[in-house]
Amino acid sequence: MKFAESLSSNRETVSRGLTVEECALIKRMRQRNMPRDEVFSFIVRPGRKLTPACISEVEKGQIGPDIEPASDDEVDQFMAVKIASAEDPTASWKNNPFSTVNISSVFRIVKEEELKLLSDEGQVVEFKSEFPHDTEAVVKIAKTIVAFSNAQGGYIFFGMSDAKNFIPEFSETMDQKMIDRINHVLYEYFAPEVVWSCQSVSFHGVRLPVAYVWESQRVPAICKKDRKKTLSEGRFYVRRRGANVAVLHGEVPTFLRQKIERLERRISDQYIGKAIDLIRGASRTGITSSEMGAILQLDLGLSAEGE
């Protein structure tokens, strides 16, 4: 099984509480000759009953023998998030869209005789009373996912009635078959790939499935072919005022320019942060300004002209 085969399957428990994702990461870390105890430090957390022996068991194939190692980029990203979380206690929820803090920021609840929602559907929130049962409903969910991806990302909350009440005894999880059906539609009708995930989240003692869609970090997803009255080839779908709408042909240049500008700002912020870290380190080591300029060019991928 490949590491990036499915965001959902990566969280399935394999053995001794380890997930597919963790097994893949452990294998690659050990291939990079990281000491066992150092690998274990990235896996263990308070309240988790694990011993360093689990690292050896994964390496020997006693746990997750069919799981392929993660890539170097995936390991580096995982370790960076873990280190940031240790340095900044808020980093763990900032980087996790399913954290209680992030969910509460978009999903407000009042507790009366029954749990009732104060939030309305909008730019980053969609409510569904049930899972899609037929193909057309699956296509509409896929369209919503794409619209969120092409905008700012967003949440889909399942198990909510039209009156914004929780539906009693609604399924806590979206099964893998349903996730596969949605992914199949996304693959068939849209390109490039859209990143999303679905988890079971707890609200005031009630659990319900929540899907989160990450904003596209590259070219927006475009529809590849027509689908009855639901989808049109060559169209970009975005989220506007709580609805999924097609970008009009005359709006496409502006839409793409705004998307590029948003990504450029994000990249610029990352470079600025990295440059500040490098400069702080230079001030402690006595590196000259000319030497610092050369390091910034190499480390940030800038040309001599600063392009």
PyMOL commands that set and color helices and strands:
alter all, ss='L'
color gray80, all
select helices_A, chain A and resi 9-11+20-31+36-43+53-59+72-87+91-94+100-106+135-150+176-189+249-285+289-300
alter helices_A, ss='H'
color red, helices_A
select strands_A, chain A and resi 13-15+18-19+109-111+115-117+125-128+154-158+190-191+196-203+206-213+222-223+237-240+243-246
alter strands_A, ss='S'
color yellow, strands_A
deselect
rebuild
show_as cartoon
